[in-house]
């Protein structure tokens, strides 16, 4: 069996926000285009890549590794790194055995399985435990290293980096008032200045992407999210969403992909209560971080009888209104919760009976919170694609029809290995070209108007009841397979 082919047949995730990245990676690997653009005159992700430390390494490696396989590798590595660094963090004050169990619980949070589907940078959960590992050091060189790390974190994941920079500024205030010394004063000045400077820089650089406050009301954390088990959980037990989701209230709008991060599980909440009851004073620093994260992720405004009540999270909204999905931050809250629970696990001891109980608790917790990773079968190779690869010239071009299914070209590019003229969403203002309009009004006159060479031009007509607009006298049918038809276009 060809191992690489097997792993490129299955994608850990689906095709969505990651489509541009996978397309660009496949373009590089199969050398289908002469520039970083695709489509007729060039179609690319024109927005600035603001997470270069994640995406530039991916794009570089995609020159040598199939992008589907590479995506899978990144997801596995990022998840593994999250486990490793959470283990290193918890182990500083716990036994190895407990650290392994609690780290397994952390990466079982639905945050990882949902964001593995299309958000590569958000999979960099390992940044959270690394920050806490650096925060525990109390010397000036380590402090400088921490701020260098925060800059790196911002380049890996904007969401995670912004959150860490904000929570760091909050924590620096707390640490200064807890223990007033020159080091903490330096940390306070650096933390607050960094946070405010980043906010000002983002508002200046990206003035048009600020979010309406309603976005924050929808995508923020609400306390009842702690009780809503994801519908797609491995073992669905509660169906609590049916009781808590009131469609006519914006605060009760529920998006499982985002809000389920805040479902820690009932067993975890019980263990947290027991840990705080036994070790409240020993966990005061962690309690501050936990409370800060939960507060930041709350709605910035709560309206009661037409009276707007501003919550502390309004500060985050005011500074970073570009980052609307604050419920994501509770993956950090979950890590803090597990740190607190680790003190309880430690006190319970390490004899064989206690270890068995801990393992059983871990299994029950994972069954309660875990959402399986999605796997998409990308193996859609067909006789039509085989014909295009083996019986057409390298410079051949494909028009996919109808427009509603042209996005299939993203995942099928690995099999077609020929240039697609009309990928979904492509427009060229310079050439007055719209893939949607071109496809919906397909004709020889349009083909000639855009100077397409019909000597190597093919039409891939995918399953549809929609009728072709182009005159069939200009089409030579090559083959039909499962109601998909491949035509050779002749517009001489």
KETORLUM-638843 format. One line per 5 residues: number of its first residue (from 1); their letters; for each residue x, z, y of C-alpha. Coordinates in nm, 2 decimals, decimal comma. Example, Ala and Ser with C-alpha at 12.3 -4.5 7.8 and 13.67 -1.06 7.14 Angstrom:
<nodes>
1	AS	1,23 0,78 -0,45 | 1,37 0,71 -0,11;
</nodes>
This chain:
<nodes>
1	XXXXX	0,00 0,00 0,00 | 0,12 -0,08 0,35 | 0,13 0,26 0,51 | 0,13 0,14 0,87 | -0,16 -0,10 0,80;
6	XXXXX	-0,36 0,19 0,64 | -0,31 0,42 0,95 | -0,39 0,14 1,19 | -0,73 0,09 1,01 | -0,84 0,43 1,13;
11	XXXXX	-0,84 0,57 1,48 | -0,86 0,94 1,55 | -1,13 0,91 1,81 | -1,34 0,63 1,94 | -1,31 0,35 2,20;
16	XXXXX	-1,41 0,48 2,54 | -1,20 0,60 2,83 | -0,90 0,52 2,62 | -0,98 0,15 2,58 | -0,75 0,04 2,86;
21	XXXXX	-0,46 0,23 2,71 | -0,51 0,09 2,36 | -0,56 -0,26 2,49 | -0,24 -0,24 2,70 | -0,06 -0,10 2,40;
26	XXXXX	-0,18 -0,38 2,17 | -0,09 -0,64 2,43 | 0,26 -0,52 2,44 | 0,30 -0,50 2,07 | 0,17 -0,85 2,00;
31	XXXXX	0,30 -1,01 2,31 | -0,02 -1,19 2,39 | 0,01 -1,20 2,77 | 0,30 -1,27 3,00 | 0,23 -0,97 3,23;
36	XXXXX	0,07 -0,63 3,21 | -0,26 -0,80 3,28 | -0,53 -0,93 3,05 | -0,82 -1,16 3,09 | -0,83 -1,49 3,28;
41	XXXXX	-0,64 -1,41 3,60 | -0,54 -1,06 3,51 | -0,73 -0,75 3,42 | -0,57 -0,41 3,41 | -0,63 -0,05 3,48;
46	XXXXX	-0,57 -0,09 3,85 | -0,60 0,28 3,93 | -0,27 0,47 3,99 | -0,14 0,63 3,67 | -0,12 0,99 3,79;
51	XXXXX	-0,02 1,13 3,45 | 0,30 0,93 3,39 | 0,46 1,19 3,15 | 0,19 1,12 2,90 | 0,10 0,75 2,95;
56	XXXXX	0,44 0,59 3,03 | 0,60 0,72 2,70 | 0,29 0,59 2,52 | 0,32 0,25 2,68 | 0,69 0,23 2,61;
61	XXXXX	0,66 0,32 2,25 | 0,37 0,08 2,21 | 0,62 -0,20 2,23 | 0,74 -0,10 1,89 | 0,45 0,08 1,73;
66	XXXXX	0,09 -0,04 1,69 | -0,12 0,13 1,96 | -0,38 0,25 1,71 | -0,11 0,42 1,50 | 0,06 0,55 1,81;
71	XXXXX	-0,26 0,71 1,94 | -0,30 0,89 1,61 | 0,06 1,01 1,62 | 0,01 1,14 1,98 | -0,31 1,33 1,88;
76	XXXXX	-0,15 1,49 1,58 | 0,17 1,58 1,78 | -0,03 1,73 2,07 | -0,25 1,93 1,84 | 0,06 2,05 1,64;
81	XXXXX	0,24 2,14 1,96 | -0,07 2,34 2,07 | -0,06 2,53 1,74 | 0,31 2,59 1,76 | 0,33 2,72 2,12;
86	XXXXX	0,01 2,94 2,08 | 0,18 3,08 1,77 | 0,50 3,15 1,97 | 0,30 3,32 2,24 | 0,09 3,54 2,01;
91	XXXXX	0,39 3,63 1,80 | 0,56 3,80 2,09 | 0,33 4,10 2,04 | 0,19 4,04 1,69 | 0,29 3,98 1,33;
96	XXXXX	0,36 3,63 1,21 | 0,07 3,63 0,98 | -0,18 3,72 1,25 | -0,02 3,47 1,49 | -0,08 3,19 1,24;
101	XXXXX	-0,44 3,28 1,18 | -0,52 3,32 1,55 | -0,34 2,99 1,64 | -0,55 2,81 1,38 | -0,86 2,95 1,54;
106	XXXXX	-0,75 2,84 1,88 | -0,70 2,47 1,79 | -1,03 2,48 1,60 | -1,21 2,51 1,93 | -1,43 2,20 1,99;
111	XXXXX	-1,22 2,12 2,30 | -0,95 1,96 2,08 | -1,18 1,76 1,86 | -1,40 1,63 2,14 | -1,11 1,53 2,37;
116	XXXXX	-0,91 1,38 2,09 | -1,18 1,10 2,09 | -1,07 0,94 2,42 | -0,87 1,18 2,65 | -0,50 1,18 2,55;
121	XXXXX	-0,38 1,39 2,85 | -0,64 1,66 2,79 | -0,50 1,71 2,44 | -0,19 1,87 2,60 | -0,34 2,21 2,53;
126	XXXXX	0,02 2,33 2,45 | 0,07 2,36 2,83 | -0,15 2,67 2,84 | 0,06 2,89 2,61 | 0,39 2,76 2,75;
131	XXXXX	0,27 2,87 3,10 | 0,20 3,22 2,96 | 0,53 3,24 2,79 | 0,71 3,16 3,12 | 0,49 3,40 3,31;
136	XXXXX	0,61 3,69 3,10 | 0,97 3,65 3,23 | 1,06 3,85 3,53 | 1,38 3,71 3,68 | 1,42 3,47 3,97;
141	XXXXX	1,57 3,18 3,77 | 1,28 3,20 3,53 | 1,04 3,20 3,82 | 1,20 2,88 3,95 | 1,18 2,73 3,61;
146	XXXXX	0,81 2,82 3,59 | 0,74 2,62 3,90 | 0,93 2,32 3,77 | 0,72 2,35 3,46 | 0,40 2,34 3,67;
151	XXXXX	0,51 2,02 3,83 | 0,58 1,87 3,48 | 0,24 2,00 3,36 | 0,07 1,81 3,65 | 0,25 1,49 3,54;
156	XXXXX	0,13 1,54 3,18 | -0,23 1,63 3,26 | -0,38 1,64 3,60 | -0,67 1,86 3,49 | -0,45 2,11 3,31;
161	XXXXX	-0,18 2,10 3,58 | -0,42 2,16 3,87 | -0,59 2,45 3,68 | -0,26 2,62 3,60 | -0,14 2,58 3,96;
166	XXXXX	-0,46 2,74 4,08 | -0,47 3,02 3,83 | -0,10 3,08 3,89 | -0,17 3,14 4,27 | -0,45 3,38 4,18;
171	XXXXX	-0,23 3,56 3,93 | 0,06 3,58 4,18 | -0,17 3,77 4,42 | -0,27 4,01 4,14 | 0,09 4,07 4,03;
176	XXXXX	0,21 4,14 4,39 | -0,05 4,41 4,45 | 0,01 4,55 4,11 | 0,39 4,58 4,17 | 0,51 4,52 4,52;
181	XXXXX	0,87 4,39 4,51 | 1,07 4,10 4,65 | 1,04 3,90 4,33 | 0,66 3,92 4,33 | 0,65 3,85 4,70;
186	XXXXX	0,85 3,53 4,64 | 0,62 3,44 4,35 | 0,31 3,51 4,58 | 0,45 3,29 4,86 | 0,55 3,01 4,62;
191	XXXXX	0,22 3,02 4,42 | -0,01 3,01 4,72 | 0,20 2,75 4,91 | 0,22 2,53 4,60 | -0,16 2,55 4,55;
196	XXXXX	-0,25 2,48 4,91 | 0,01 2,20 4,94 | -0,12 2,03 4,63 | -0,48 2,05 4,76 | -0,38 1,89 5,09;
201	XXXXX	-0,18 1,62 4,92 | -0,47 1,52 4,69 | -0,72 1,51 4,97 | -0,48 1,29 5,17 | -0,38 1,06 4,88;
206	XXXXX	-0,73 1,03 4,72 | -0,98 1,07 5,00 | -1,25 0,87 4,83 | -1,28 1,04 4,49 | -1,41 1,38 4,61;
211	XXXXX	-1,71 1,49 4,40 | -2,05 1,59 4,51 | -2,12 1,96 4,45 | -2,40 1,87 4,21 | -2,13 1,75 3,97;
216	XXXXX	-1,98 2,10 3,97 | -2,32 2,25 3,91 | -2,37 2,03 3,61 | -2,03 2,05 3,45 | -1,94 2,41 3,52;
221	XXXXX	-1,95 2,70 3,28 | -2,27 2,92 3,25 | -2,27 3,25 3,06 | -2,52 3,12 2,81 | -2,28 2,85 2,69;
226	XXXXX	-2,11 3,14 2,50 | -2,42 3,14 2,28 | -2,47 2,76 2,23 | -2,31 2,64 1,91 | -2,22 2,27 1,92;
231	XXXXX	-2,48 2,06 1,74 | -2,20 1,87 1,57 | -2,03 2,19 1,44 | -1,90 2,17 1,09 | -2,16 2,43 0,99;
236	XXXXX	-2,45 2,43 1,23 | -2,63 2,76 1,22 | -2,80 2,85 1,54 | -2,95 2,55 1,73 | -2,95 2,77 2,04;
241	XXXXX	-2,95 2,48 2,27 | -3,32 2,42 2,19 | -3,40 2,75 2,35 | -3,17 2,74 2,65 | -3,17 2,38 2,77;
246	XXXXX	-3,44 2,34 3,04 | -3,44 1,98 3,14 | -3,58 2,03 3,49 | -3,30 2,26 3,60 | -2,96 2,12 3,69;
251	XXXXX	-2,79 2,45 3,59 | -2,93 2,41 3,24 | -2,80 2,06 3,19 | -2,59 2,06 2,87 | -2,32 1,82 2,77;
256	XXXXX	-2,19 1,91 2,43 | -1,86 1,73 2,47 | -1,77 1,95 2,77 | -1,97 2,27 2,75 | -1,91 2,35 2,39;
261	XXXXX	-1,56 2,45 2,48 | -1,71 2,78 2,60 | -1,87 2,86 2,26 | -1,62 3,11 2,12 | -1,85 3,21 1,83;
266	XXXXX	-2,03 3,54 1,77 | -1,77 3,68 1,55 | -1,50 3,63 1,82 | -1,72 3,80 2,08 | -1,77 4,10 1,85;
271	XXXXX	-1,40 4,12 1,78 | -1,33 4,10 2,15 | -1,56 4,39 2,22 | -1,39 4,60 1,96 | -1,05 4,51 2,09;
276	XXXXX	-1,14 4,61 2,45 | -1,30 4,93 2,33 | -0,98 5,03 2,15 | -0,72 4,88 2,38 | -0,87 4,84 2,73;
281	XXXXX	-0,57 4,96 2,93 | -0,31 4,77 2,73 | -0,50 4,44 2,79 | -0,56 4,48 3,16 | -0,34 4,18 3,26;
286	XXXXX	-0,51 3,96 3,00 | -0,85 4,08 3,13 | -0,76 3,97 3,48 | -0,66 3,63 3,36 | -0,98 3,60 3,14;
291	XXXXX	-1,21 3,71 3,42 | -1,03 3,47 3,67 | -1,07 3,17 3,44 | -1,44 3,25 3,37 | -1,51 3,29 3,74;
296	XXXXX	-1,33 2,97 3,84 | -1,53 2,77 3,59 | -1,87 2,91 3,71 | -2,09 2,70 3,94 | -1,97 2,72 4,31;
301	XXXXX	-2,32 2,78 4,44 | -2,62 2,94 4,29 | -2,95 2,89 4,46 | -3,22 3,15 4,44 | -3,55 3,09 4,63;
306	XXXXX	-3,38 2,84 4,86 | -3,10 3,09 4,93 | -2,75 2,96 4,85 | -2,52 3,22 4,70 | -2,16 3,12 4,71;
311	XXXXX	-1,95 3,23 4,41 | -1,57 3,28 4,41 | -1,54 2,94 4,22 | -1,64 2,78 4,55 | -1,27 2,82 4,65;
316	XXXXX	-1,17 2,60 4,36 | -1,44 2,34 4,46 | -1,32 2,35 4,82 | -0,96 2,30 4,73 | -0,99 2,06 4,43;
321	XXXXX	-1,32 1,88 4,45 | -1,18 1,59 4,25 | -1,19 1,80 3,93 | -1,56 1,85 3,85 | -1,55 1,95 3,49;
326	XXXXX	-1,45 2,31 3,53 | -1,60 2,42 3,19 | -1,29 2,26 3,04 | -1,08 2,55 3,16 | -1,24 2,78 2,91;
331	XXXXX	-1,00 2,66 2,65 | -0,76 2,88 2,84 | -1,01 3,16 2,84 | -1,04 3,13 2,46 | -0,66 3,16 2,43;
336	XXXXX	-0,67 3,48 2,64 | -0,95 3,62 2,42 | -0,74 3,56 2,11 | -0,44 3,73 2,27 | -0,66 4,04 2,33;
341	XXXXX	-0,79 4,02 1,97 | -0,43 4,00 1,84 | -0,39 4,37 1,95 | -0,68 4,46 1,73 | -0,54 4,26 1,44;
346	XXXXX	-0,20 4,43 1,49 | -0,36 4,78 1,47 | -0,54 4,70 1,15 | -0,21 4,67 0,96 | -0,07 4,42 0,71;
351	XXXXX	-0,16 4,55 0,37 | -0,29 4,29 0,12 | -0,66 4,40 0,15 | -0,65 4,38 0,53 | -0,48 4,04 0,51;
356	XXXXX	-0,76 3,92 0,29 | -1,02 4,05 0,54 | -0,84 3,87 0,82 | -0,83 3,54 0,63 | -1,20 3,56 0,55;
361	XXXXX	-1,28 3,64 0,92 | -1,06 3,34 1,02 | -1,25 3,11 0,78 | -1,59 3,23 0,91 | -1,48 3,19 1,27;
366	XXXXX	-1,35 2,84 1,21 | -1,67 2,74 1,03 | -1,87 2,87 1,33 | -1,68 2,69 1,61 | -1,51 2,39 1,45;
371	XXXXX	-1,63 2,04 1,53 | -1,48 1,78 1,30 | -1,24 1,52 1,45 | -1,40 1,18 1,47 | -1,24 0,90 1,27;
376	XXXXX	-1,33 0,54 1,37 | -1,27 0,26 1,11 | -1,10 -0,02 1,30 | -1,06 -0,24 1,00 | -1,29 -0,53 1,11;
381	XXXXX	-1,07 -0,81 1,00 | -1,27 -1,11 0,90 | -1,22 -1,47 0,79 | -1,29 -1,58 1,15 | -1,01 -1,36 1,28;
386	XXXXX	-0,78 -1,48 1,00 | -0,85 -1,84 1,10 | -0,77 -1,76 1,46 | -0,44 -1,60 1,37 | -0,33 -1,85 1,11;
391	XXXXX	-0,48 -2,18 1,21 | -0,47 -2,18 1,59 | -0,17 -2,20 1,83 | -0,03 -1,89 1,99 | -0,15 -2,00 2,33;
396	XXXXX	-0,52 -2,03 2,22 | -0,78 -1,86 2,42 | -1,11 -1,69 2,32 | -1,44 -1,65 2,50 | -1,65 -1,38 2,34;
401	XXXXX	-2,02 -1,42 2,37 | -2,26 -1,26 2,47 | -2,12 -1,03 2,74 | -2,28 -0,72 2,60 | -2,05 -0,72 2,30;
406	XXXXX	-1,73 -0,84 2,47 | -1,60 -0,49 2,46 | -1,55 -0,54 2,09 | -1,25 -0,74 2,18 | -1,07 -0,41 2,26;
411	XXXXX	-1,06 -0,29 1,91 | -1,05 -0,64 1,75 | -0,75 -0,76 1,94 | -0,52 -0,63 1,66 | -0,69 -0,88 1,43;
416	XXXXX	-0,76 -1,17 1,67 | -0,41 -1,17 1,82 | -0,52 -1,43 2,08 | -0,59 -1,41 2,45 | -0,94 -1,30 2,54;
421	XXXXX	-1,08 -1,47 2,86 | -1,36 -1,24 2,94 | -1,30 -0,87 2,85 | -1,58 -0,64 2,96 | -1,55 -0,52 3,32;
426	XXXXX	-1,29 -0,78 3,43 | -1,33 -0,92 3,78 | -1,09 -1,10 4,01 | -1,17 -1,09 4,38 | -0,88 -1,32 4,45;
431	XXXXX	-1,02 -1,59 4,22 | -1,38 -1,51 4,27 | -1,42 -1,45 3,90 | -1,65 -1,21 3,72 | -1,63 -1,19 3,34;
436	XXXXX	-1,99 -1,09 3,33 | -2,12 -1,37 3,55 | -1,89 -1,62 3,37 | -2,01 -1,52 3,03 | -2,38 -1,51 3,12;
441	XXXXX	-2,36 -1,85 3,28 | -2,12 -2,01 3,04 | -2,09 -2,39 3,09 | -1,84 -2,67 3,09 | -1,85 -2,69 3,46;
446	XXXXX	-1,75 -2,33 3,49 | -1,48 -2,38 3,24 | -1,34 -2,67 3,43 | -1,39 -2,49 3,76 | -1,15 -2,22 3,64;
451	XXXXX	-0,91 -2,48 3,50 | -0,93 -2,36 3,14 | -0,76 -2,59 2,90 | -1,03 -2,67 2,64 | -0,77 -2,81 2,40;
456	XXXXX	-0,71 -2,46 2,28 | -1,03 -2,29 2,38 | -1,26 -2,12 2,13 | -1,60 -1,95 2,15 | -1,66 -1,64 1,94;
461	XXXXX	-2,04 -1,60 1,92 | -2,11 -1,25 1,78 | -2,43 -1,12 1,63 | -2,70 -1,16 1,89 | -3,05 -1,30 1,95;
466	XXXXX	-2,93 -1,42 2,29 | -2,92 -1,80 2,32 | -2,60 -1,98 2,42 | -2,62 -2,14 2,76 | -2,35 -2,39 2,70;
471	XXXXX	-2,45 -2,74 2,58 | -2,41 -2,74 2,20 | -2,28 -3,10 2,23 | -1,96 -2,94 2,37 | -1,93 -2,71 2,07;
476	XXXXX	-1,78 -2,79 1,73 | -1,87 -2,53 1,47 | -1,57 -2,42 1,27 | -1,72 -2,15 1,05 | -1,99 -1,89 1,03;
481	XXXXX	-1,95 -1,54 0,88 | -2,22 -1,27 0,87 | -2,41 -1,44 1,15 | -2,09 -1,46 1,36 | -2,00 -1,81 1,46;
486	XXXXX	-1,67 -1,95 1,57 | -1,68 -2,27 1,78 | -1,41 -2,50 1,92 | -1,50 -2,58 2,28 | -1,46 -2,94 2,39;
491	XX	-1,53 -3,00 2,76 | -1,34 -3,32 2,81;
</nodes>
